[in-house]
Amino acid sequence: MSRAHEANEASSATGADDANEVRRGKGGKRGTGWSMSPFAPDTARSGLRLADASLGEGGESTGVREVVGHPGWVTKLYKEPLAPDEADTLARLIELPGKMSWADMCLVDRHSAWPVARVTDRGETVGVIMPRIPDSFYVRFAYGEGGRTEPKELLLDHLVLQDAKFTALGLDPPSAARRRSTAVRFLSLGALMERYDVVYGDWSYRNALWSQQNGDVFLIDLDSCGIESRRWIRSHHWEDPLFPQGTRLTTHTDRYRMAVLTLRVLTGTRGDPRRALEGLAEQRAGDAELVLLLRRAVTTAQPSERPSVAGLLAAMEVRPAAPETPVAPSRPVAAGGAGAGAGSATNGSPNVSGWREVQPPPPAARRPKPVRPPAPTAGAGPMDADSAATTGPGADTATGATPPAPLPRSVGCSIAFWAVGLLFFLLGVLVAVR
């Protein structure tokens, strides 16, 4: 895949690719996103057949198992039934994508394990059904002497590494363009949740996945999201200094953690986000606005002053300006106005937006080329040799007619020479006769 293609990947996060993915899923061929759910919003536990093998366990669940007869769908069973308010919030989350715009629903379908149904038992919510992580987010890491492990999820934890560690894992280090497009897609998901006042609060190394194949991203564990706020949750190495333990989390916490995620994805730097910030400021002088927003997000003492996730996304989607190329004196340029075109890399013009090469004036505005005077005619009178040949200053102002052009100097000199020669010849003849 070319670097140019990688640089353009981010635009498909809300574009036609997502819409096509949804349409294919609705046709029954591909896709397990929210809009393709075959389950009722409340599904009885007794009506589900689950696989024996668990795909993983979490702090609040007994495991995640595939739903037999429904490929691509999994069920997470909780250790304890949800409290009534938590069950109500989960029901609202399940309904929410149906109220979203088409573009936002496409994001939900393709890039998240958004919950599609509550699993109920005797009136209590004991689990949740959601899409399984797609195969494109699994890789086989290098192990031992050229061996390979079983496929494992490719986590954000693996993206925030320096190139040498990528190589040690048997992975190709991501390019700067791939890092940027991945960050843009995570920000797109964060901005979507912020639009609907959904508080994720669990941005971490393990809940965010990415794909080496196509730059896609995927978010899991969305069933614990809150709306407007949620209970505090520990997120190791992602702690928000302005929201201590026990504080209810809001979208302002997500703003902080999305800024930290962006810094870490772009630089591959762990630890104190301010260290990654300084590295980014040195590497990307053309990203001044982005650096300013990220600095405010991780250093301000007021949560309300943190820039929105949408603001970070907008700054990321603006490509850094290319450095101005020195212009050779023989190729004049001028600042372009509203109709100025961009310079072309093939003709030596500077590749800087807002500049254009100055073109020759149109034919009607060009200075007329000098015209050789016509042959002398009878009645010719004197005329300024620098006058225009048609209706310029030398034209007859009464009739508009143009006076005849003067004789060239070379013709006058020739006549004078021959006249003098003829005079001496005649004098010679007269002397000889006498």
N, C-alpha and C positions, 0 to 999 in steps of 0.2 A: 504494500500500500504506500503511495507516495506521500511526502510530507504535505504537499498542497491539498491532497484529499483529506488528510488528518486535520488540517487547519479548518476545513469546511464542515467537519463532522458535527460540530455543536449545533448547527442550524437545523438538523433533522430531529432534535429533541421534541419540537412541537410542530413538525412539518408533515409533509405528505407520507413519509415512511411510517410514522406512527399511525396515521389514518388508514393506510393500506394494511398494516398489521391487524388493526381492529377488524377491518372488513373480512380479512382472511379467517380470523377467529370466528366471526359470526357465521361464516359459511361452513364451520365445522372442521376445517382443515388444519388450522393452527391457532395458537393463542389460548391463554388461560387467564386473561385479565378480568377485571371487575365486571365489565360489560358482557362477558361470555359466561357468567356464572350459571350453572344448572341447578343451584340450590335455592331453597326458600330462605328469606332473611332470618327466620328462626327454624332451625332444623333439629329434630329430636335425635338425641344420642342413640336411641334404640334403632333408628333407621339407618345408621351409618355402619358400614363394614370397614374396619381399619386394618392395615397391614401390621404384621407382628413386629417387623424391624423398625426401630426408631431412627429417624434421620438426624436427630439431634435433641439436646435437652437444654433448658434454660432455667434461670433461677426460680421462675414462678410456674413452670410447666413440668409435667411428667414425661414429655417427649413430643416430637412431631412425627406423625405417621401419614403415609399416603392413604387416600380414600380409594378403597377397592372399587373398580368399575368406573372410576373417574380419573383417568390419567392426567397428571399435571396439577392435581389438587391435593392439598394436605390439611390435616387437622391438628391443631395444638390443643391439648387437654391441660387444664389448669390443675394445680395441686389442691386449690381451694376454690369453691365457686366465687364468682365476682360479687362484690357488694352491689346493692341495688343501683346506687348512683353510677358506679363504674359500668354496670351492665347497660344502663340507659345511654351513657356516653358512647359505648361500643355500638349500640343500635343506631345512634346518630351518625357515627363514622361510616357505618355500612350504607346508610342511605345517601350520604353526602355526594358521591360522584354522580348520582342521578340528577343533581341540581347544577352540575358544573357545565361549563362550555364544552363544545366538542373537542377543542384543542387540549383542554385540561383533562378531559376524560381519557384522551389518547395517552397523555403523560402517565396517568394513573395506571392504565392497562399495561403499558409497555415497561415501565420503570419501577414498579413497586409491587409488593405483596400486600396490596390493600385488602383488608378483610371483607368477605362477601356474605358471611352468615354467622350468627351465634349458634353454638351447639347447646341445646337446653336439655335439662333432665329434672323432671318434677318442678318445673317453674323456675329453676335456677340456671344461670349461664355457667356452664362447666367447660366450655371450650370455644374455639373459633375456627372457621374454615377460610383458607386463603390460597392464592396461587403458589405453586412450588417454584423454587429458584430455577430459572432456565439453564439448560446445559451449557450455554455459551459463557457462563460465569464460573465454570469449573476448569481447572487445569491440573496437569500432572507435574508436580514439582520434582526436581532432581533429588536423588537420595543415594548416598554412598557412592560407590564406584560406577558411575554411569547408570545407576538404577533409577526407577521412577516409582513414586508413591501412587496410591489410589487417587482418583480425581478428588480435589479439594476446592472449596470455594476460594475465588480470588478476591481477597478482602482489601478494603482501604488500607489495612495494616501492611499489605504487601506493596502498595503504591507509594507509601511514604517511606521510601528507601533510597539510598544512593545507588548509582549504577553498578558498582562492584558487587553489592549484595543481590541485585537482580541476576547478574551473571552466575553467581554462586547457586542460585535457586534454579538455574536452567531457563531463565526467562530473558527475553529481549528487553533492555532498558527502554522505557517510554521516551519518545521525543518531547521537546518542549511544546510542540503543537498538540500532541496527544494529551499531555498533562493539562493544557489549557482547555481543550474540548471536554475532558472529563470533569474538570472543575465547573465548567459552564452547565453541564447536565445536572450535576448535583445541585447547583444553585437554582436551576429551573424547578427542580422538585421542591426545594426549600421555599422558593417564591410562591409556588402553587399553594403550599400549606399555609403560608402567611396570608395569602389572599382570602382564605376561608377561615382564618383565625384558629387553625389547627396547631396545637403545640406538640411537637415531636419530643423534644427534650433529650433524646437518646442518641444523638449524633456521636459516633464513636468509631474506633478502628474495626469493629467486628460486625456492625449492622449495615455498613455501606459496602456494596460490591461493585466491581468494574470488570469489563471484558477487554482482553487484549485483542480479540478478533475484530471488533468494530467500534470500540470506544464507548459502548453502552454502559449505563450504570443501573443499579438495582438496589432498592431499599427494603429492608425487612423489619419485622417487629413493630408494625404500625398499629397493631390492635390495642396497644397501651397508650396511644395518643390521647391528649385531652383537647377539649374545645374551650378556648379562652384561657384556660390554665390547666395544670395537671400537678399531681403530687410530685415531690422531689424524688429524683432517681440518681443514684451514683453512676458516674461515667468516668472511669479511671483515665487520667491524663487529659481530660476535657473539662475539668472543673471550672465553673464560672465564678470568678472571685466576688461578684456582686450578688450572688444567690447562694448563701451558705446552706448547709444541710438543714432540712426541715422547712425551707421556704418553698412556697408553691411556684412552679416554673411557668413562665409566660413566653410569648413570642420573642421577648427581648433576650431570653437565654438562647433561643434558636439563632438569633442574629449573631450573638457572640460565637457560638459553636460553628456556624456556617463560615464566619470570617476565619476562624482557626483552621477549619477544613480546607478552605481555599488556599491559605498560606502554605499548609503542609503539602497539599497536592501539587502546587506550582513549584515548590522548592525541594520536596523530598526531605524536609527537615523536621525532626521531632523536637520535643521539649518545649521550652518557653517560646510561645508564638512571637514574642518580640524579636527573638533571634532570627526566626524565619523572615520577619518583616524587614529587618535590616538587609538580609541577603537579597530579598526581592527588590528592594529599593536600589541596590547596586546593580543587579542583573538587568532590570527593566526600566531604564530611564524614561522611556516613552509611555510608561504606565503611571504617570504622576497622579492622575485622579484616582485610580484604583488603589495605589499605595496610601493615598491620603484617607480614603474611606476605611481601608483595613486598619490603619493606625488608629483612627477614631474608634473603631469597633472594639479593639483589644486594649485600649488605654483609658478611655473615658471613665469617669467615676459615676456617671449618671446613665442608667440603663436606657432611658428614653432618648439619649443622644446617640445611641448606636444607629448606624445607617441601616435601612431596611435591606432585606435580602434581595428585593427587586432592584434596589439601587446598586448593590454589588454586582448583580447580574448585568445590568445595563453598562456598568464600567468595564466588565469583562468582555462584553460583546463588541466593544469599540476596539478595533485593532490598533496597536501602537503605531504612531506616525513613523514612516521611514525617514532615516536621516537625509537631510538635503544634500543632493549631489552638486559639487561645484560645477558651475556652468562656464563653458569655454567662451572667451570674448567674441569669437566669430559666430556664436549662435545666440543672438539676443533673445531674452525672454521678458515677459511682462506679467504682472499679477493678473490673474483672470478674474472676470466678473461672474455674473450669473451664468453666462453661456460658455465659460472657459472649459476646455476639455483637459483630461489628464494627459501628461506626457507619455510617450510610448517608449518602452525599453528598447525597441529595435531601431529607433532613429536617433538615439543619443540624447533625447530630451530628458530633463530631470523627472524622476519618478516620484513626484511630490504633488499631492492633491492641491488644486487651486492654482497651479501654474500651467501655462500653455506656451507653445512656441508662436512667436509673432509671424503671421503669414504675409506675403506681398499684398499690396492693396489691389482691389478689383480693377479690371482693365479700364473702366470709365474714369477712375480716379488717378491713373498713372500719368506722369508727365509725358507729353508727346515726344517721340524721338525726332532728332533733327532731320529735316527733309532737304535734299539737295534742290537748289533753286532750278526752275525750268529755264529753257533756252530763251534768250532775249527776244522780245517782240517789239513791233513798231509802236511808238508812242510811250515806251517805257519811261517812267520817271524815277527819281530817287526814292529809296525806301530804307528804313532802318533794318539792317541785316538781322537784328535780334527779334524783330516783330514776329507775331504768330502768322502762320501760313493761311489761316482761314478768317476767322472773325475776331482776331485779337486786337491789340491796340492799334495796329497798322491798317485796319479795315476802314473803308469809306463809311463814315457814320451816317451819311444821308441815304445811301442805297444798299449798304451792306456788302457792296462789291469789294473785292480785294485788289489793291493796286498791284501791277506787275512787279515781279522781283527784280532787283538790280543786277547788272552784269557782274559776273565774278571778276575779281582783280586779275586773275591770270589771263583772261581774255583781253582786258584793256591793255595790259602790258605788251601782249603779243602784237596788237594793232599798232601801238606807238612805235615798237621796234621796227616793224615792216615799213611804216610811213617814213621814218628817218632813213632807213636803208634805200627806199625808193627815191627820196630827195637827193641823196648823195649820188645815186646812179644817174639821175637826170643831169645833175651838175657835171658829172664826168663826161657824159655824151656831148653836152654843149661845148665844153672845153676842147674835146677832140675834133669837133666840126670846124671850129674856128682855126 
